């Protein structure tokens, strides 16, 4: 049996044009902008308007653009609706509305959101 040590994903930078966004009809996309310190971290999202909706995640990658680089997580094909962005397993970082044919944007908070009592 082959064992894999637990590690952060070592993703190289993504060149412009390598992320294909499938927009239109009921499909939208979401880009979560983060700082460099989240490189390789997986960010989970789930439908906020559906009880018990499954979470999906993608890793934060470095993106190379004309003016330099930035870090983001890209969800290229989401059905329209309201999504929760998860800070950790239990804490939402916020919500974002995804609309068909549009790229929604969300900026990762610089500090942990307050925990609801």
C-alpha positions as CSV (number, residue, x, y, z in Angstrom):
1,X,0.0,0.0,0.0
2,X,1.3,3.4,-1.0
3,X,1.2,6.1,1.7
4,X,0.9,9.8,1.0
5,X,2.2,12.1,3.7
6,X,-0.3,14.9,4.6
7,X,0.8,18.0,2.8
8,X,-0.4,21.3,1.3
9,X,-1.1,21.1,-2.4
10,X,1.8,22.5,-4.3
11,X,0.1,24.2,-7.2
12,X,2.1,26.2,-9.7
13,X,0.8,29.5,-10.9
14,X,-2.2,29.5,-13.3
15,X,-1.6,31.3,-16.5
16,X,-4.2,33.6,-18.0
17,X,-6.9,31.7,-19.8
18,X,-6.4,28.3,-18.2
19,X,-9.6,28.6,-16.1
20,X,-12.7,28.1,-18.4
21,X,-15.8,29.6,-17.0
22,X,-19.0,28.0,-18.2
23,X,-21.4,30.9,-18.0
24,X,-24.9,31.3,-19.2
25,X,-28.5,30.3,-18.5
26,X,-28.6,29.2,-14.9
27,X,-24.8,28.8,-14.5
28,X,-22.6,31.4,-12.9
29,X,-19.1,31.5,-11.5
30,X,-17.6,32.6,-8.3
31,X,-14.1,34.0,-7.6
32,X,-12.9,34.3,-4.0
33,X,-10.0,36.7,-3.7
34,X,-7.6,35.9,-0.9
35,X,-4.1,36.9,0.2
36,X,-0.9,34.9,-0.6
37,X,-1.0,33.3,2.8
38,X,-4.0,31.1,1.7
39,X,-2.1,29.6,-1.3
40,X,-2.9,25.9,-1.5
41,X,-5.7,26.1,1.1
42,X,-9.1,24.6,0.1
43,X,-12.1,26.9,0.6
44,X,-15.5,25.3,1.0
45,X,-18.8,26.7,-0.2
46,X,-22.3,25.4,0.0
47,X,-25.8,26.5,-1.1
48,X,-27.2,28.8,1.7
49,X,-30.7,28.6,0.3
50,X,-30.9,24.8,0.5
51,X,-31.0,23.0,3.9
52,X,-28.2,20.5,4.3
53,X,-26.6,21.3,1.0
54,X,-23.3,19.5,0.3
55,X,-20.2,21.5,0.4
56,X,-17.8,21.8,-2.5
57,X,-14.2,23.1,-2.4
58,X,-11.4,24.3,-4.6
59,X,-7.9,25.3,-3.7
60,X,-6.5,28.8,-3.7
61,X,-4.1,29.3,-6.7
62,X,-1.8,32.0,-7.8
63,X,-3.1,33.7,-10.9
64,X,-0.8,35.5,-13.3
65,X,-2.3,38.6,-14.9
66,X,-0.9,41.5,-16.9
67,X,-0.3,43.6,-13.8
68,X,1.3,40.9,-11.7
69,X,-0.2,38.1,-9.6
70,X,-3.1,37.6,-7.3
71,X,-4.4,34.6,-5.3
72,X,-8.0,33.3,-5.7
73,X,-10.2,30.3,-5.6
74,X,-12.3,29.9,-8.7
75,X,-15.6,27.9,-8.9
76,X,-16.2,27.9,-12.6
77,X,-19.7,26.3,-12.9
78,X,-22.3,27.0,-10.1
79,X,-26.0,27.0,-10.4
80,X,-27.5,30.3,-9.6
81,X,-28.4,30.8,-5.9
82,X,-27.1,32.1,-2.6
83,X,-23.9,30.5,-1.3
84,X,-22.2,30.4,2.1
85,X,-18.4,30.7,2.0
86,X,-16.9,28.8,4.9
87,X,-14.1,30.2,7.0
88,X,-13.7,26.8,8.7
89,X,-15.9,23.8,9.4
90,X,-18.3,25.7,11.6
91,X,-17.9,29.4,10.8
92,X,-19.3,31.1,7.7
93,X,-17.0,33.9,6.3
94,X,-20.0,35.3,4.5
95,X,-22.6,34.7,1.7
96,X,-22.5,35.6,-1.9
97,X,-25.2,35.5,-4.6
98,X,-24.4,33.7,-7.8
99,X,-26.4,34.7,-10.9
100,X,-26.6,32.9,-14.2
101,X,-24.2,34.3,-16.8
102,X,-22.2,36.4,-14.3
103,X,-19.0,36.0,-12.4
104,X,-19.7,36.8,-8.7
105,X,-16.8,38.0,-6.6
106,X,-16.1,37.6,-2.9
107,X,-13.1,39.0,-0.9
108,X,-11.8,36.7,1.8
109,X,-12.0,38.5,5.2
110,X,-8.6,39.5,6.7
111,X,-9.6,38.2,10.1
112,X,-12.0,35.5,11.4
113,X,-15.6,36.5,11.5
114,X,-17.2,36.9,14.9
115,X,-18.7,33.6,16.2
116,X,-22.5,33.8,16.7
117,X,-23.7,32.8,20.1
